Amino acid sequence: MSKTGVIMLVHTALHRAEQAIRHWVKGGCPVIVHIDKKVSAVEHAGFVQSLSDLKEVQFSRRYNCDWGGWALVKATQDAATQLLDTRPDLRHVYLASGACLPMRPVTELCAYLDARPETDFIESSTTSDVPWTVGGLHEERFTLRFPFSWRRHRRIFDFYVKAQQLAGFRRRIPDGLVPHMGSQWWCLTRRTLMAILNDPRRPIYDRYFKRVWIPDESYFQTMARRHSTKIESRSLTLSKFDYQGKPHIFYDDHKELLRRAECFVARKIWPQADALYNTFPEPARTPETLPNPSAIDRVFANAVDRRTLGRPGLYMQSRFPTIDREAVMTAEPYSVLQGFAETFEDFEAWLGQATGADVHGHLFAPDRAHFCDGSAVYMGGLSDQPVLRDYNTKMFLSNLIWNARGTHQAFQFGPDDTQSINWMIAKDTNARISVISGAWIIPLFQSRGEFSDIRGEAARLQQIEHAHLKILRSPFAKARVRVVSLAEFVRSPMDILQTIVDEMSGQPHPPLAQIPRMVDLTGLGAFLQDLRNQGMHPFLTGEFPMSLDTEQSAERPPKPYLVQ
């Protein structure tokens, strides 16, 4: 006869709970059933009648159990007391729910426990040692009071917690207790469970835990530490939780996963998972086959990643990205080039020919999106119209990279473009951003406009680019960023261009034999000095070499401009 008894907490899907109970009894385990008081009298009576043929099944006093409430602990205490009083031969007590299903023959579990007669199986860790607490309450769940239901009275719950925190309120933990947490599904020895139930200070401990948050995950876990002589801090019930702390539900298509885990019991089983209920428990295995839940850990970790991160660059209604969680926002690496088209003649055509990439113009220009082929509609139906593009610039860029997968994408950017894309590209690990700071001065230098207008426009563009560079240098930026001033770039353009070409090619590129023709910068040094004299300091351009004017003045006279 088995020396293991079962406590089962039931509140829904009574027909599946009956099926599980019959498995336990068939394996030789007496079962005490607690039926939630929220179950109607008619359903309760029918359920009791359906199990009337099983003499090993008893029913305990009913309580109205809310999620995370004390009643769950009280129901377990009463059921445990009744089971131990009526079955003095038991050595272990296994706590299960109506959604638990034995994966292997119950006799194998009983044999496993019989071989470990002094061992308590209960997940039990201090708050400082667990990473899984969700909801912002860790040690606070033991030092604040929680008289309100988190699910039924959320606003009152949050208000009361905040009020206690502001008032500096802190509960005193009873002497002799070190709070521990863990899964509520445990298997304890008779000796440990009797010691918990008969502890002379139990009224004090019970009164304390009645106002602890989610006491079913801490009461027995803490009390077992007081009385157990040998604890294995793990549950024998396979259960998985998502990133929000909610239990994964096992469906029919999880059958092979559950089989691979070799566990004795699993929860939570979907009530309509007919294939699981018809398959498990499976035939007996060899005695040395031990539970191996880690065999499926990687599958669930990948599922969490797919649920929270999805596929890089793919956005869909069922999983829109969370900004603070996303690191890769696009499908493939791409290049953002700032200041190069202003510095070189026909730069886009040259770069496209050198790398084989699609090199676009200013995709976020005020007038339109300048696609590499000059078309009004690009791959995937992306329009060049600014009103459509700027409705959601992040999705515009993400869709462009996704639709053109397999071909490296590059585009020009500058302070005159739509700036709402700045943070996205800065935080995207796929972005390769190269900036020639201050290159916006070149079109102004070539414009021959009124100097007062040029000075105002230069100040505006510099302010915008300065804000952009602050974002790129932010500790939150994850893109690959290189910034060089116009003055530095003019001194050594070949090295930087070679780096960009290598990066876009995806492999070392042969040394560049030639680079595109640089625009005529004769007179730019004097132009920048005049801006300084007029009170506008173009610090982003760097200290532009005056020697360039001397060397180039013999070949071409400086462009005229007006000074007021």
C-alpha positions, -999 to +999 in steps of 0.1 A: +000+000+000+012+035-009+026+057+019+018+089-001-014+108+003-028+136-019-045+169-011-063+183-042-076+218-044-104+220-070-123+250-082-131+245-119-133+218-146-146+193-122-148+165-147-110+167-153-104+169-116-123+136-113-102+120-139-070+130-121-084+118-088-091+084-103-054+082-114-042+090-079-065+064-063-056+038-089-019+044-079-028+036-043-030+072-029-058+083-006-071+117-017-086+146+003-104+170-019-111+207-012-138+221-034-139+259-036-170+274-020-177+294-052-186+261-069-224+259-069-243+235-047-256+216-077-221+212-092-207+202-058-233+176-052-228+161-086-191+160-082-193+143-048-217+118-062-195+110-092-167+100-068-189+080-043-176+047-056-140+056-044-136+048-007-101+064-007-116+099-014-127+123+013-138+159+012-126+186+035-143+218+048-149+243+020-136+278+019-141+307-005-107+310-020-095+341-038-062+342-058-034+350-034-056+349-004-052+333+031-081+309+024-059+288+002-036+282+031-064+276+055-080+251+031-047+232+028-042+232+066-076+217+072-072+191+045-038+181+057-050+178+093-079+156+081-056+134+059-030+129+086-056+121+113-074+095+092-043+079+076-016+074+102+003+052+078+012+080+054+048+091+050+044+119+024+016+143+015+015+156-020-003+189-027-019+191-062-047+211-079-075+200-102-055+212-131-026+188-123-022+156-143+002+127-135+025+123-164+039+089-153+022+061-133+015+072-097+033+041-085+066+055-099+061+087-079+054+067-048+084+045-053+105+077-058+093+091-025+096+058-006+133+058-016+136+093+000+116+089+032+131+119+051+131+144+022+107+173+019+103+185-017+093+222-015+107+252-034+119+275-007+141+305-012+145+339+004+134+370-014+170+380-021+176+347-038+147+346-062+144+364-096+109+355-104+088+378-082+065+399-104+046+430-095+072+452-078+067+436-043+096+415-030+104+418+006+075+443+009+051+414+007+063+404+042+067+439+057+034+456+046-002+446+052-024+433+024-060+431+036-075+438+001-077+414-029-053+424-057-077+410-083-111+422-070-100+456-055-070+466-075-073+504-069-078+500-032-049+475-031-025+499-049-037+529-028-032+511+005+003+498-005+013+533-015+000+548+017+019+524+038+051+531+019+047+569+022+040+566+059+070+544+064+050+516+079+067+483+084+054+451+100+074+432+125+082+397+114+076+372+142+106+359+160+120+327+146+107+333+111+129+339+080+104+345+051+109+321+022+090+319-011+084+293-038+059+272-057+028+264-037+028+228-051+049+208-026+054+173-012+062+172+025+069+144+049+044+135+076+069+146+103+075+180+088+038+186+081+027+175+116+054+199+131+040+228+110+004+221+120+012+215+157+037+244+161+029+260+195+034+294+180+011+286+150-016+311+160+010+339+159+024+328+126-011+323+111-021+358+122+010+372+106+006+354+072-031+363+069-019+398+059+011+387+037+006+390+000+001+356-017+007+336+015+002+303-004+036+309-019+053+316+014+035+300+044+045+264+040+078+275+023+087+294+054+074+270+080+092+241+064+125+258+070+117+258+107+109+222+110+124+202+081+156+183+086+162+177+049+148+199+021+152+196-016+142+231-028+122+221-058+087+211-067+079+176-081+052+193-102+063+206-135+050+241-140+062+269-162+056+307-159+058+335-185+076+368-181+045+383-164+045+355-137+014+338-152+015+300-155+019+285-189-011+263-199-003+230-215-023+221-247-024+190-269+005+202-290+027+201-258+025+163-256+060+156-269+074+183-246+058+169-215+070+134-225+105+147-229+105+162-194+100+128-177+082+145-148+058+129-124+031+156-125+024+186-147+002+217-144-016+237-157-034+214-182-061+229-204-094+212-196-101+206-233-067+190-240-082+156-248-050+142-262-031+149-230-058+134-208-060+104-230-023+099-232-011+105-196-001+089-174+021+069-197+032+033-192+059+026-166+095+036-173+127+020-160+131+027-123+162+048-128+144+074-150+144+106-131+125+138-138+143+161-162+124+194-165+155+212-178+151+192-211+123+217-220+136+248-204+152+261-236+119+257-255+101+278-230+129+304-229+127+307-267+089+310-264+093+339-239+118+356-263+094+352-292+065+365-272+084+395-259+109+402-287+094+385-317+114+384-349+137+414-354+121+439-376+087+422-379+058+440-362+023+427-358-009+434-340-005+405-315+030+416-304+038+452-307+073+460-293+079+474-259+104+503-262+125+494-230+127+458-240+136+460-277+173+460-287+169+450-323+141+469-340+148+461-376+154+429-396+189+434-408+219+458-404+217+490-423+237+522-426+228+558-418+252+583-434+251+620-423+270+646-441+286+625-469+262+635-497+269+671-488+307+666-489+310+645-521+296+648-556+274+619-567+282+601-534+252+578-534+259+564-569+295+558-561+287+541-528+261+519-544+285+508-571+313+501-546+292+480-522+263+466-541+239+481-515+208+501-521+220+536-512+190+560-508+191+597-506+175+615-477+146+592-469+133+616-443+136+648-463+109+674-458+097+672-495+097+634-500+114+601-493+143+599-519+145+563-527+176+549-545+157+542-577+140+576-577+106+560-577+075+572-559+068+538-544+094+514-531+094+477-521+063+467-501+043+496-513+062+523-493+052+557-506+075+586-509+048+610-496+060+627-464+026+628-448+024+590-450+060+584-440+058+608-410+026+593-397+049+566-382+085+570-391+096+540-371+073+517-390+084+533-423+120+524-417+113+490-402+092+481-432+118+493-456+145+471-440+121+441-438+109+444-474+144+447-488+159+418-467+190+404-484+203+437-497+221+461-474+202+494-471+218+528-466+203+562-465+214+598-460+203+618-430+208+653-417+195+680-394+170+692-420+153+658-421+124+646-399+140+640-364+114+617-349+135+587-360+165+597-339+159+575-309+149+545-329+181+543-349+202+552-318+188+523-298+187+498-327+217+474-326+213+469-364+221+506-371+255+516-383+256+554-381+284+575-395+283+613-390+304+641-405+293+667-380+289+702-393+287+691-430+253+709-432+274+741-435+285+732-470+251+738-488+249+771-469+284+780-480+274+772-516+240+790-514+253+826-519+224+838-498+220+867-475+245+863-447+220+871-420+198+843-433+227+819-436+237+827-400+202+820-386+199+788-406+233+777-395+224+782-359+192+763-364+208+733-381+237+732-356+212+731-327+193+702-343+224+682-350+238+689-316+206+674-300+210+644-324+246+638-314+236+639-277+212+610-284+238+591-303+262+595-273+236+586-248+242+555-226+210+542-239+223+542-275+230+507-288+238+514-325+273+513-338+282+550-340+312+569-354+313+607-354+340+629-370+339+666-375+341+681-410+376+694-403+388+660-392+372+643-422+387+666-448+422+658-434+417+620-438+387+609-458+400+577-473+403+558-440+367+566-430+353+557-464+372+524-464+357+515-430+322+523-442+326+503-474+340+473-455+311+475-430+284+477-457+300+449-478+299+426-448+336+416-454+369+433-459+368+452-492+398+457-514+416+490-507+397+518-524+415+529-556+395+561-558+369+580-539+342+604-552+352+639-559+349+662-529+330+694-534+350+726-537+356+738-502+378+768-512+370+797-489+351+777-463+376+785-436+371+822-441+333+817-443+333+799-409+354+827-394+330+853-407+302+833-390+322+835-357+327+872-362+290+876-365+283+858-333+275+823-345+300+797-334+300+767-357+317+743-332+304+711-348+325+717-379+357+715-359+386+738-365+386+739-403+421+742-417+428+776-432+456+760-452+430+744-474+421+778-487+457+786-495+463+754-514+431+755-534+430+793-540+455+790-568+432+766-587+398+782-581+388+816-567+365+815-536+328+816-541+313+850-533+289+856-505+274+886-489+284+899-455+262+924-436 
